[in-house]
């Protein structure tokens, strides 16, 4: 069993427990109070480099990334530094995330918030909207084609935008088939955890012009971003290099570069 399969297996028990605590009808009430902030508009309409700045305490590849972890404070500093959106890890076992972290971030900022987790159940879609997120992540490698389409359709019905993540040309083809989905190309292989920006560079040519595309993982320098921008990427999801910096907001400023 690879790391991706292990994480999904662990999350299944969490989802069943969540279903017992809060029925879907309760989620609909909470989701109905949500004000939507569009990541697609933020990426397409904004000027300059558009970064989705990530908030995470730990990861399977890096272990503990940040000891002084205050999600709301970090989110506010990201927004002030010019982030186009914020990604929040809610997976509790390998990333030390929680749903509460997302609630805190949503209350702290006025820009789009992405829930980053391992989604495989329709219940998690409603849960994402109820938590106040604007965008949900669907990982092609974790889902069969039919389930991917079902979750995408369900997300749109809940008023969520969808970031569909691919790592290979075959996965990218599935992602591109989903209407209105923002395309994410992850340079980290979630089965081996190895990162190689050649993945983002190589797959860029397979993404139609005009389709919103986000490069994910392995982005550490302004030069990395400039290379990927020239290839057509409109957004950059950056986590580890921000969260491991002494001042994450200052690092974000450095990566965004001059406006």
Backbone bond lengths (Angstrom), bond angles and torsions (degrees), N, CA, C in turn:
res aa  C-N    CA-C-N  psi(-1)  N-CA   C-N-CA  omega(-1)  CA-C   N-CA-C  phi
1 X - - - 1.466 - - 1.529 109.39 -
2 X 1.356 117.68 124.35 1.456 119.69 179.89 1.526 110.61 -81.20
3 X 1.337 116.11 175.40 1.467 120.95 -174.12 1.519 111.67 -62.63
4 X 1.328 117.91 -37.90 1.464 121.30 179.92 1.523 110.48 -63.93
5 X 1.322 117.01 -46.12 1.454 120.98 178.44 1.526 111.38 -62.64
6 X 1.320 116.46 -37.76 1.471 120.48 179.81 1.523 111.33 -64.59
7 X 1.327 116.24 -43.29 1.465 119.74 -179.47 1.520 110.81 -64.80
8 X 1.329 117.00 -45.15 1.459 120.21 179.12 1.526 110.34 -60.81
9 X 1.324 116.51 -41.06 1.464 120.36 178.95 1.521 110.97 -61.39
10 X 1.320 116.92 -42.15 1.470 121.00 178.80 1.525 111.39 -64.77
11 X 1.320 116.20 -37.42 1.468 119.84 -176.52 1.536 112.29 -72.20
12 X 1.314 117.97 -22.22 1.461 119.74 -178.85 1.524 111.52 -59.67
13 X 1.315 117.05 -42.93 1.467 120.00 178.84 1.523 110.50 -65.01
14 X 1.332 116.98 -37.58 1.469 120.84 178.59 1.526 110.65 -62.51
15 X 1.334 116.17 -42.61 1.463 120.24 -177.77 1.526 110.43 -66.58
16 X 1.316 117.55 -41.07 1.465 119.84 179.09 1.526 110.58 -63.82
17 X 1.328 116.78 -38.38 1.464 120.15 177.52 1.531 111.11 -66.07
18 X 1.332 116.49 -38.83 1.464 120.70 179.15 1.523 110.92 -65.11
19 X 1.323 116.93 -39.29 1.470 120.83 178.20 1.525 110.99 -60.28
20 X 1.335 115.67 -37.05 1.465 119.63 -179.78 1.523 111.61 -70.49
21 X 1.335 116.56 -30.65 1.473 120.40 -178.59 1.522 112.24 -80.06
22 X 1.335 116.31 -39.66 1.476 119.95 -173.15 1.520 110.18 -138.15
23 X 1.323 118.40 107.36 1.466 120.21 177.31 1.517 111.15 -65.69
24 X 1.327 115.10 162.26 1.453 120.52 -176.01 1.528 111.84 -59.73
25 X 1.334 117.13 -30.57 1.471 119.96 179.24 1.527 110.82 -62.82
26 X 1.322 116.99 -37.28 1.461 120.61 177.12 1.527 111.13 -65.58
27 X 1.318 115.91 -37.37 1.470 120.08 178.90 1.524 110.59 -64.31
28 X 1.328 116.61 -37.77 1.464 119.76 -179.41 1.530 111.29 -64.16
29 X 1.318 116.52 -37.26 1.464 120.26 178.18 1.525 109.76 -63.33
30 X 1.333 116.71 -47.12 1.469 120.82 -179.25 1.529 111.17 -66.12
31 X 1.317 116.21 -41.06 1.472 120.15 -179.53 1.521 111.03 -64.49
32 X 1.322 116.66 -31.01 1.460 120.46 -179.40 1.508 113.65 -67.46
33 X 1.326 117.45 -15.64 1.461 121.73 179.13 1.530 112.10 -91.06
34 X 1.322 116.28 -2.89 1.460 121.27 -173.06 1.521 110.97 -77.80
35 X 1.329 117.19 139.08 1.461 123.47 169.79 1.518 107.89 -100.38
36 X 1.322 116.65 123.81 1.460 119.71 -174.16 1.521 111.90 -82.01
37 X 1.339 115.50 136.58 1.464 123.47 174.12 1.534 106.09 -119.98
38 X 1.308 118.19 119.83 1.462 121.59 -171.13 1.528 112.77 -84.55
39 X 1.322 115.55 117.44 1.457 119.87 174.22 1.521 110.42 -71.01
40 X 1.315 117.15 -37.71 1.469 120.05 179.29 1.519 110.59 -58.33
41 X 1.324 116.79 -44.43 1.467 120.29 178.42 1.521 111.13 -66.83
42 X 1.316 116.74 -38.66 1.462 120.41 179.67 1.526 111.22 -63.45
43 X 1.335 116.62 -38.72 1.463 120.45 -179.85 1.524 111.51 -75.17
44 X 1.330 116.19 -44.75 1.465 119.83 -174.45 1.519 113.02 -78.41
45 X 1.331 116.54 -33.24 1.449 119.77 -173.21 1.508 115.69 -96.18
46 X 1.315 116.88 -16.26 1.457 119.33 -177.63 1.515 112.54 -78.35
47 X 1.315 115.22 159.58 1.466 120.17 177.07 1.518 109.33 -101.17
48 X 1.320 115.93 157.05 1.448 120.67 178.06 1.526 111.89 75.41
49 X 1.320 115.90 -170.77 1.462 122.13 -179.30 1.520 110.28 -71.62
50 X 1.330 116.11 131.26 1.459 122.20 -176.04 1.532 108.90 -108.50
51 X 1.316 115.97 109.35 1.466 121.67 -177.50 1.515 110.64 -110.24
52 X 1.331 116.26 130.16 1.459 122.47 167.58 1.517 105.28 -91.71
53 X 1.323 116.31 105.06 1.463 121.76 -173.51 1.526 109.38 -86.51
54 X 1.304 115.32 129.18 1.464 119.72 -172.67 1.525 112.51 -97.98
55 X 1.332 112.96 145.82 1.459 121.44 176.62 1.519 107.46 -117.49
56 X 1.328 116.61 113.09 1.460 120.84 176.39 1.518 109.21 -152.57
57 X 1.324 114.96 145.34 1.462 120.90 -176.14 1.519 111.92 -89.01
58 X 1.326 116.08 -34.80 1.464 120.71 -174.99 1.519 108.90 -150.84
59 X 1.336 115.21 170.63 1.463 120.29 174.38 1.526 108.49 -152.78
60 X 1.343 117.56 159.91 1.467 119.35 179.07 1.518 113.16 -62.92
61 X 1.333 116.90 -31.10 1.463 119.96 -177.08 1.521 112.78 -83.00
62 X 1.343 117.23 -34.58 1.468 120.92 -174.29 1.527 114.09 -105.82
63 X 1.336 117.66 -12.14 1.459 119.64 -173.95 1.521 110.09 72.15
64 X 1.334 116.89 -147.99 1.459 120.80 178.44 1.527 109.42 -68.06
65 X 1.328 116.14 122.85 1.459 120.85 -177.66 1.523 111.12 -96.92
66 X 1.327 115.79 -39.97 1.470 119.02 -174.88 1.521 110.49 -141.03
67 X 1.329 115.39 120.87 1.459 121.15 179.34 1.529 111.31 -75.80
68 X 1.356 116.39 -46.88 1.473 120.59 -178.90 1.524 108.85 -85.67
69 X 1.319 115.52 81.91 1.463 122.28 -170.18 1.518 109.92 -104.68
70 X 1.332 116.19 107.23 1.463 122.65 179.15 1.527 107.59 -129.54
71 X 1.344 118.10 89.47 1.467 121.42 -171.10 1.525 115.22 -52.89
72 X 1.328 118.08 -46.01 1.466 119.86 -176.97 1.524 111.47 -64.71
73 X 1.308 117.26 -43.25 1.468 121.13 -179.70 1.524 110.99 -65.14
74 X 1.316 116.77 -41.80 1.461 120.47 178.40 1.523 109.97 -64.37
75 X 1.334 116.09 -41.79 1.468 120.32 179.80 1.519 111.31 -61.01
76 X 1.319 116.89 -44.40 1.477 120.11 179.01 1.524 110.54 -61.85
77 X 1.322 117.48 -39.35 1.469 120.08 179.79 1.523 110.76 -68.27
78 X 1.328 117.55 -35.99 1.461 121.23 175.98 1.529 110.77 -63.67
79 X 1.328 116.04 -45.76 1.465 119.53 -179.65 1.519 110.43 -61.04
80 X 1.323 117.26 -43.35 1.467 121.16 179.82 1.525 111.46 -64.71
81 X 1.340 116.60 -28.98 1.463 120.98 -178.67 1.525 112.78 -83.83
82 X 1.343 117.05 -4.68 1.454 119.32 174.88 1.510 116.51 103.98
83 X 1.335 118.28 19.45 1.465 120.42 178.07 1.523 110.45 -61.99
84 X 1.330 116.33 143.12 1.467 121.90 176.21 1.518 111.33 -81.52
85 X 1.303 116.41 -21.26 1.456 123.02 179.68 1.510 108.79 -171.88
86 X 1.327 115.48 172.49 1.456 120.59 -179.26 1.521 108.81 -131.10
87 X 1.318 115.63 134.05 1.458 122.54 175.96 1.527 108.43 -104.67
88 X 1.330 115.79 132.00 1.464 120.55 -178.96 1.525 109.33 -121.37
89 X 1.330 117.03 123.50 1.455 122.19 174.87 1.516 109.74 -76.83
90 X 1.324 117.18 124.51 1.458 120.32 177.21 1.527 112.21 -111.92
91 X 1.327 118.24 -0.70 1.461 121.64 179.19 1.534 109.27 -71.15
92 X 1.343 118.69 123.01 1.461 120.29 -170.00 1.521 116.47 -87.72
93 X 1.322 119.25 -23.92 1.458 120.51 -169.06 1.522 113.62 -84.29
94 X 1.320 116.32 -46.53 1.471 120.67 -176.09 1.528 112.46 -101.56
95 X 1.341 117.08 -22.98 1.469 121.18 -176.38 1.532 112.71 -112.05
96 X 1.334 116.91 -3.17 1.471 122.68 -179.41 1.529 111.80 55.90
97 X 1.335 115.75 34.45 1.453 120.94 177.73 1.513 111.32 -92.66
98 X 1.335 116.05 177.80 1.462 121.00 176.33 1.521 109.57 -161.02
99 X 1.323 115.54 159.43 1.459 120.17 175.61 1.526 110.49 -61.62
100 X 1.327 116.57 -33.84 1.461 120.33 -178.28 1.526 111.28 -62.94
101 X 1.317 117.19 -34.48 1.462 120.29 177.47 1.528 110.04 -59.27
102 X 1.338 116.25 -41.18 1.468 119.08 -179.83 1.523 110.70 -67.82
103 X 1.325 116.87 -41.76 1.474 119.51 177.97 1.530 110.50 -58.18
104 X 1.322 116.63 -43.43 1.459 120.73 -179.07 1.523 111.34 -63.78
105 X 1.316 116.42 -42.16 1.465 120.52 -179.87 1.525 110.30 -65.98
106 X 1.345 116.66 -43.91 1.458 119.80 -179.42 1.525 111.68 -59.23
107 X 1.329 116.67 -38.42 1.461 120.11 179.16 1.522 112.26 -72.97
108 X 1.332 117.08 -21.14 1.461 120.82 -172.63 1.522 114.02 -90.21
109 X 1.354 118.16 -22.87 1.469 119.73 -172.32 1.520 111.46 -129.78
110 X 1.333 114.68 168.45 1.462 121.54 -179.05 1.526 111.43 -121.81
111 X 1.313 117.41 22.10 1.458 122.12 177.61 1.530 108.31 -114.34
112 X 1.342 117.96 166.44 1.467 120.43 -176.31 1.529 112.74 -59.68
113 X 1.335 114.85 143.54 1.458 121.90 179.43 1.531 108.84 -122.30
114 X 1.316 115.31 127.97 1.456 123.63 177.09 1.524 109.39 -101.12
115 X 1.322 116.49 129.44 1.468 119.35 170.48 1.517 107.98 -87.31
116 X 1.324 115.94 118.33 1.459 120.61 179.51 1.525 108.53 -105.65
117 X 1.310 114.79 114.08 1.455 121.27 -178.23 1.525 107.16 -158.83
118 X 1.309 115.99 -173.07 1.460 121.13 -178.77 1.523 107.27 -108.68
119 X 1.323 115.74 96.91 1.462 122.83 -170.78 1.522 109.66 -96.42
120 X 1.323 116.24 129.08 1.460 121.54 -178.99 1.529 111.90 -145.89
121 X 1.337 117.68 1.13 1.455 122.27 -173.78 1.531 108.74 -133.49
122 X 1.331 116.24 139.51 1.461 120.59 179.15 1.526 111.20 -55.84
123 X 1.324 117.20 -34.31 1.471 120.56 179.50 1.522 110.83 -57.25
124 X 1.324 117.81 -38.83 1.464 120.99 -178.63 1.524 112.09 -64.47
125 X 1.329 116.84 -26.91 1.459 119.93 177.76 1.526 109.58 -66.57
126 X 1.338 116.43 -49.87 1.459 119.85 177.01 1.515 112.02 -62.16
127 X 1.324 116.25 -37.50 1.459 121.81 178.28 1.526 110.69 -60.96
128 X 1.323 116.44 -40.86 1.463 121.80 -179.65 1.521 110.98 -61.96
129 X 1.329 115.85 -45.52 1.466 119.83 177.87 1.521 110.96 -65.16
130 X 1.337 117.52 -40.37 1.466 121.51 -179.05 1.521 111.70 -65.35
131 X 1.321 117.37 -30.24 1.460 121.27 178.49 1.531 112.33 -73.84
132 X 1.337 116.34 -13.77 1.453 120.38 178.76 1.508 115.35 100.26
133 X 1.337 116.94 5.53 1.466 119.70 179.01 1.526 110.42 -69.53
134 X 1.309 115.46 156.70 1.464 122.72 177.11 1.522 112.07 -101.43
135 X 1.321 115.71 -25.53 1.461 122.33 -172.47 1.523 108.73 -135.58
136 X 1.324 115.85 142.49 1.455 121.70 176.16 1.526 108.94 -117.33
137 X 1.320 116.52 144.86 1.463 122.39 177.59 1.520 109.39 -96.61
138 X 1.331 116.23 129.09 1.459 122.39 171.06 1.523 107.88 -118.28
139 X 1.318 116.70 126.21 1.464 122.41 -176.00 1.522 108.78 -103.16
140 X 1.319 117.08 113.85 1.458 121.13 -175.81 1.525 110.70 -56.78
141 X 1.335 117.96 -40.68 1.466 121.66 -176.15 1.517 112.96 -64.49
142 X 1.329 117.33 -19.34 1.460 121.05 -178.20 1.519 112.93 -96.72
143 X 1.343 116.82 -3.25 1.465 120.64 -170.65 1.526 111.03 -133.64
144 X 1.309 116.77 144.51 1.453 120.72 169.49 1.521 109.55 -74.20
145 X 1.331 116.49 164.48 1.460 120.77 -175.58 1.525 111.96 -59.24
146 X 1.322 117.32 -43.86 1.465 120.25 -177.74 1.525 111.46 -66.88
147 X 1.325 116.82 -43.35 1.464 119.86 179.79 1.519 110.48 -66.61
148 X 1.316 117.52 -37.79 1.465 120.87 176.93 1.524 110.41 -58.19
149 X 1.315 117.14 -46.44 1.461 121.06 179.91 1.528 111.27 -65.34
150 X 1.317 116.62 -40.25 1.464 120.43 179.78 1.519 111.01 -63.28
151 X 1.323 116.92 -45.90 1.464 120.58 -178.94 1.528 111.16 -67.46
152 X 1.311 117.12 -37.19 1.469 120.70 177.01 1.526 110.31 -62.49
153 X 1.320 116.33 -47.14 1.460 121.08 179.27 1.539 110.90 -62.00
154 X 1.306 116.40 -41.88 1.467 121.07 179.93 1.529 110.58 -65.53
155 X 1.325 116.96 -40.14 1.464 120.53 179.59 1.523 111.47 -61.10
156 X 1.321 116.84 -43.95 1.456 120.14 178.48 1.527 110.84 -63.06
157 X 1.332 116.53 -36.99 1.464 120.29 179.26 1.521 111.76 -65.87
158 X 1.319 117.31 -28.49 1.465 121.99 177.54 1.535 111.82 -86.87
159 X 1.314 118.01 2.93 1.463 121.09 179.08 1.507 114.61 80.04
160 X 1.325 116.14 21.24 1.463 120.71 179.34 1.532 110.53 -97.94
161 X 1.313 116.33 147.25 1.458 120.61 165.59 1.526 107.82 -85.56
162 X 1.312 116.52 159.60 1.460 121.08 -173.62 1.524 110.49 -126.55
163 X 1.317 115.94 128.50 1.463 122.82 169.85 1.523 106.37 -104.78
164 X 1.326 116.77 114.46 1.457 121.65 -177.87 1.521 108.66 -103.20
165 X 1.323 115.10 122.52 1.463 120.75 -170.53 1.531 111.75 -101.85
166 X 1.339 114.78 130.20 1.459 122.02 178.97 1.520 110.38 -127.42
167 X 1.328 115.83 154.24 1.465 120.87 178.32 1.527 111.94 -125.71
168 X 1.332 116.77 -16.26 1.460 121.52 -178.17 1.526 109.46 -130.31
169 X 1.320 115.79 168.49 1.461 120.33 178.81 1.531 110.86 -62.83
170 X 1.329 117.53 -38.04 1.463 120.84 179.74 1.527 110.70 -66.22
171 X 1.334 116.80 -41.19 1.462 120.41 177.62 1.526 110.75 -67.13
172 X 1.323 116.37 -38.69 1.463 120.73 179.33 1.524 110.78 -61.74
173 X 1.304 117.75 -38.75 1.465 121.48 178.45 1.521 110.50 -59.96
174 X 1.345 116.98 -41.17 1.461 120.42 177.66 1.524 111.13 -66.16
175 X 1.317 116.27 -40.89 1.466 120.36 -179.77 1.520 111.27 -63.85
176 X 1.318 117.08 -43.26 1.463 121.11 -177.76 1.524 112.38 -65.51
177 X 1.318 116.95 -22.61 1.469 120.54 -179.71 1.522 112.33 -74.30
178 X 1.333 117.60 -11.51 1.462 121.41 -177.37 1.527 109.66 -91.98
179 X 1.313 115.46 111.34 1.465 121.37 -176.96 1.526 110.46 -62.48
180 X 1.307 116.00 137.48 1.463 125.11 177.42 1.530 114.22 73.84
181 X 1.319 118.00 -3.48 1.462 119.10 -179.79 1.521 110.52 -72.93
182 X 1.324 115.72 138.83 1.468 121.47 168.78 1.523 106.14 -79.05
183 X 1.315 117.29 133.61 1.458 121.14 -176.67 1.530 109.49 -91.23
184 X 1.312 115.73 127.15 1.461 120.85 174.24 1.516 109.84 -112.67
185 X 1.315 117.27 127.49 1.469 121.25 175.21 1.521 107.37 -108.43
186 X 1.322 115.39 113.64 1.461 121.17 -176.38 1.522 109.50 -96.69
187 X 1.310 115.92 118.89 1.457 120.29 179.17 1.528 112.46 -79.89
188 X 1.346 116.19 -1.34 1.465 119.90 173.94 1.524 109.07 -98.87
189 X 1.306 116.26 125.00 1.451 121.75 173.62 1.529 108.20 -75.37
190 X 1.324 117.67 112.36 1.459 120.83 -174.03 1.526 112.97 -72.38
191 X 1.308 116.93 -9.17 1.464 119.68 177.25 1.527 111.88 -90.31
192 X 1.343 116.32 -27.59 1.465 120.44 -179.97 1.526 112.82 -115.45
193 X 1.334 116.56 -17.28 1.478 125.99 -177.75 1.526 113.03 71.82
194 X 1.314 117.62 7.72 1.463 120.09 177.94 1.531 109.63 -79.78
195 X 1.354 115.80 142.50 1.459 121.81 -177.89 1.521 110.69 -115.75
196 X 1.326 116.04 135.19 1.459 121.06 179.26 1.531 107.72 -150.68
197 X 1.339 116.79 113.02 1.466 120.54 -178.80 1.524 112.76 -64.69
198 X 1.323 117.70 -11.08 1.461 120.21 174.76 1.523 110.62 -60.99
199 X 1.338 117.11 -26.78 1.467 120.19 178.04 1.528 109.94 -62.03
200 X 1.324 116.68 -50.23 1.473 120.35 179.35 1.521 111.15 -63.76
201 X 1.314 117.07 -39.36 1.465 119.93 -179.87 1.527 110.67 -65.85
202 X 1.323 116.79 -43.34 1.465 120.50 -175.02 1.527 112.26 -72.02
203 X 1.322 117.22 -36.76 1.461 119.78 -176.40 1.535 112.66 -81.65
204 X 1.324 117.08 -15.23 1.471 120.32 -177.81 1.520 111.73 -56.32
205 X 1.312 117.60 -38.47 1.450 121.60 -177.45 1.517 114.08 -69.25
206 X 1.335 117.44 -12.59 1.462 121.73 -179.97 1.527 112.14 -94.29
207 X 1.329 116.97 -3.37 1.461 121.25 -178.38 1.526 108.91 -96.20
208 X 1.331 118.01 122.64 1.474 119.90 -178.06 1.522 112.04 -59.56
209 X 1.318 115.85 145.45 1.462 120.65 176.40 1.524 109.03 -59.95
210 X 1.311 116.06 137.62 1.450 120.33 179.71 1.512 114.31 93.23
211 X 1.334 117.87 -14.09 1.470 120.64 177.41 1.527 108.21 -83.77
212 X 1.325 116.68 128.44 1.465 120.11 -179.65 1.516 110.07 -65.39
213 X 1.326 116.33 124.59 1.459 120.90 -178.72 1.524 110.28 -132.69
214 X 1.321 114.73 139.60 1.455 122.74 -178.38 1.530 108.67 -121.39
215 X 1.314 116.90 131.17 1.456 121.57 174.36 1.521 108.56 -91.38
216 X 1.326 115.82 134.44 1.458 121.17 -175.55 1.533 110.46 -125.79
217 X 1.327 115.82 142.49 1.472 124.69 170.64 1.527 113.06 74.28
218 X 1.321 114.21 143.87 1.456 121.48 173.65 1.513 115.31 77.13
219 X 1.326 117.95 6.70 1.472 121.43 -178.15 1.520 108.34 -91.38
220 X 1.308 117.02 116.40 1.468 120.75 -172.60 1.528 114.03 -123.79
221 X 1.319 117.14 -21.06 1.466 119.82 -174.24 1.527 111.15 -132.68
222 X 1.319 114.80 162.88 1.457 121.15 174.64 1.529 110.13 -61.17
223 X 1.317 116.90 -35.52 1.462 120.83 179.12 1.525 111.10 -63.59
224 X 1.337 117.92 -37.89 1.470 121.18 176.40 1.528 109.82 -58.40
225 X 1.328 115.70 -46.69 1.465 120.55 -178.51 1.522 111.19 -63.71
226 X 1.320 117.45 -45.01 1.464 120.53 -178.13 1.528 111.16 -62.05
227 X 1.321 116.81 -37.95 1.464 120.47 177.03 1.524 110.76 -62.90
228 X 1.319 116.91 -45.40 1.459 121.52 -177.71 1.524 112.20 -72.47
229 X 1.326 117.04 -32.66 1.474 119.71 175.32 1.519 110.72 -62.03
230 X 1.317 116.60 -40.61 1.469 120.08 179.29 1.534 111.62 -63.61
231 X 1.323 116.84 -24.21 1.459 121.51 179.74 1.528 112.55 -88.26
232 X 1.338 116.55 -2.12 1.459 119.79 173.75 1.509 116.82 109.79
233 X 1.330 118.54 -1.89 1.470 119.65 178.82 1.520 109.65 -70.44
234 X 1.338 115.69 135.50 1.459 121.01 -177.35 1.520 112.10 -101.41
235 X 1.333 116.65 -18.44 1.458 119.90 179.84 1.515 110.76 -141.53
236 X 1.337 114.83 163.51 1.457 120.92 -176.75 1.514 108.70 -139.67
237 X 1.340 116.79 118.13 1.453 121.10 178.14 1.523 107.27 -93.71
238 X 1.336 114.90 113.07 1.468 120.57 -172.06 1.526 109.15 -125.69
239 X 1.321 116.17 127.48 1.453 120.22 -178.02 1.512 114.55 -124.76
240 X 1.336 115.92 -67.65 1.466 119.94 -169.80 1.527 112.77 -60.68
241 X 1.328 117.40 -41.60 1.460 118.72 -177.22 1.528 111.67 -69.45
242 X 1.330 117.40 -23.95 1.468 120.87 174.43 1.522 110.64 -80.46
243 X 1.320 116.58 -51.29 1.459 120.64 -173.38 1.520 112.83 -68.59
244 X 1.321 118.09 -23.35 1.466 120.78 179.17 1.526 112.66 -89.74
245 X 1.344 116.67 -6.86 1.469 120.67 179.54 1.527 110.55 -77.45
246 X 1.329 118.23 148.16 1.471 120.19 176.87 1.519 112.35 -55.82
247 X 1.332 117.15 -38.23 1.462 123.22 177.54 1.525 107.79 -128.39
248 X 1.353 118.52 96.96 1.463 120.33 -176.25 1.524 113.71 -57.52
249 X 1.334 118.07 -37.90 1.463 120.57 -178.88 1.530 110.89 -67.47
250 X 1.327 117.11 -38.52 1.464 120.24 177.44 1.525 110.65 -65.25
251 X 1.322 116.55 -38.84 1.469 120.31 176.87 1.523 110.06 -64.98
252 X 1.332 117.09 -39.18 1.465 120.63 177.17 1.520 110.44 -61.72
253 X 1.314 117.79 -44.11 1.467 121.64 176.76 1.512 111.22 -56.75
254 X 1.320 115.74 -42.56 1.462 121.36 -179.73 1.533 110.91 -62.93
255 X 1.336 116.29 -42.21 1.458 120.23 -178.39 1.518 112.41 -72.08
256 X 1.321 117.19 -36.74 1.462 120.51 178.64 1.528 110.34 -66.39
257 X 1.330 116.15 -38.08 1.458 120.24 177.30 1.522 111.73 77.03
258 X 1.314 117.34 -173.88 1.464 121.28 -178.82 1.514 111.67 -66.01
259 X 1.318 116.77 140.08 1.470 120.81 179.67 1.525 110.24 -80.97
